[in-house]
């Protein structure tokens, strides 16, 4: 039975990749920078994104956001407080967003006039790694409360990311976070990844991320 399972999976991914290619072409034509943000649950994605978006808007950029969750629209409502048009995708049990979900959600937000579109993916470090959403770049969050060996446990996701943000740095001493070991583990999986430390609660390190994102647009 295994070959049949593999064939079905291959077909699903091929269909997704075709949809993602179309999205990427559409995004490119409108000069929209699309950032897919992934992490495990509870890493602080929404809190960090809310602050990032506020700062990007303050810098004169137009930002939209799409949020994926199994249920509720809580995160989209939180992101709307940043001033960015946001739309919630409820996956109804699916552990990831796919390109077709993104395509449908774009009808709900004014993305064509935006400079940046953030996609906050479902909290999961396995399934989202395989799904191209037409993004320009992928950011992975890793909170200090998750442990330094997260990249070694989920190498595919960390290897697929362009940027790693170590979040909740204000808690690093409380949880005895070994930053040197964490950096070693991250770069052992992905030597080319760019790493930022941050604390959204304390607004530490966020401006560096904002400046980097702005540099990608100019």
N, C-alpha and C positions, 0 to 999 in steps of 0.2 A: 504493500500500500504506500510505502514511502515515496516512490517515484511520482505517484499521482498527487500526493500532497505538495511535492516540490513544484510540479507543473502548475498547480493552482496558484501557489505563491508567486511563481515567476510571472504568470499572467496578470495577477493583481498589480505587481510592481511595474510591469511594462505599461499597463494602462495608466498608472499614476505618473510614471515618467513622461509619458506623452502629454498628459495634462499639465505637468510641471513645466515642460518645454514651452508650451503655449503661454503659460503665465509669465515665464521669464521674458519671453519676447514682448508681451504686453507691458510689463514693468519697464523694460529697457526703452521702449518707444516713448514712454511717459517720463523717463528719467527719475524713476522712483527707486530709492535704496530700500531693499527689503531685507529685514533681519529676523531670522528665526531664533527664538530664545527657548532653550530647553534646560531641563533640570529634573531632579527628583522632587517629589512633593515636599513643601515646607522649606524650600531653600531661600525663599524671599524674592522670587521673580517679580511678583506683582508690586510689592513695595518699592523695589529698586526701579522697575520700569516706570512707575508713577513719578518718581523723582527725576529720572532721566528725561522723561517726556516734558515735564515742567521746565527743566533747564533748556532743553532743545527749543521749545516754543519761545522761551525768553530770548534765545539767540536768533529769533526771527524765522525759524523753520516751521513748516507745516507737517504735522504728524498725524497718522491714523494708526489704529491698533485693532487686531483681531485676537480674540482670546479663546482658547480651547479648554474645556473642562468636561468631566463626565456628566455633571449636573450643576444647576444654579447659575445665576448671572452675577454672582457677587464680585468676581474679579473684574468683569467689564465695567461694572458700576464704579469700582475703585479707580480704574484707569480713566474713566470719564472725568473724575475729579481733577485730573491733570490738565484738562482743557482740550484733550484730543478726542475726536469722534471714535467710538469704540463699538465693536460688535462681538457678542458672545456666541460661540459655537458650542452647543451641547452634543457631545459625541454619543450619549446614551449607552455608555459602557465600553466604547472603543478606546483603546489605550494610546491613541495618537490622532493627529490631524493628517488628512491627506489633501492632495492638490485639488480634488473635486470639491471638497468642503471649502477650501479657500476661495475657489472660483465663485461659488454661490454666495459666500459672505461678502464679496467685493461689491455686490449690488446694494449693500446696506450702508456703505460708507463712501465718502468722497475721496477715494484713494488717488484718482487721476490727477488731482490738483495738489497732492501731497509731495513732500520731499522725501519722507521716510514712512515706511509701513512696518510696524512691529507685529510679529506673529508670536504670541505667547502660547507655546505648545502645552499639551497635556503633561502633567507632572509624571514623568516616566523616563528612565534612562535606557530602555531596551527598544521598544517598537518605533519611536520617532526617528531613531538613527537610520532606518531604512527608507524613509519617505522624504523624497525631494518635494519641496513646496514652491519651487521656483525662486527661492531666496538668493540674494547675493552673498550672504554670509550667515554663519551660525554661531551663536553665542551660547556657551554652556555655563551655568551657575553651579558652584560647588560651595556649600556653606561649611564653616568651620566645625559645625556640630555633627557633620556627617562622617568625619574621620579622614585621615590622610590617604587611605588606600582606595578611595572611590575610583580614581582613574584606572587602577589595576583591575578592579572588579567589572568596570564597564568600558573597556578599551575602545570598542567600536564607536561609541558616542563621543568620547573625548578625541579620538582620532579624526572624526568628521567635523570637529568644530574649528573655527578660525580664532576665536577668542575664548578664554576661560576667565570668568570673574569669580574670585574667592569672596564669598559674601559673609555678612555677619561678623566681620573682623573685630567688632567691639566685644564679642564673646570669646575671643581666641584664648585669653588667659584663663577664663573660667573653665574652659573645657580642655585645657592643656594642649592646644592645637600646635602641632609641630610644623611650622611654615616651611622650613627647609626641606623636610621630608615630603611634604605635599608638592612643592615645586619640582622636586626630583621625580616624583611619581608622574606628575602631569607631563613633564618634558620627555620622560622615558617612553610614553605612549605617543606623544605628538611633539617632536622637537621644534616644529615651526610655529606652534601656537603662541599667541600673544596673551599675557597674563596681567590681570589687574586685581588689586585688593580693594575691597570696598566695605562700607557700612552705611546702608541707606538710612538707618535709624539715626546715626550720628552725622550723616552727610560727609563722610570721609572717603576720599578716593573717587567720588562720583564725577567730579569735574574733569578728571583725567579721561574717563570713559567718554564723557560728552565731547571733549576736544578731539578725541580720536575719531569718533563717529562723524563729527563735522568735517574733519580732514578728508574723509572718504567721499564727501559730497563735492568738495571744492576741486 
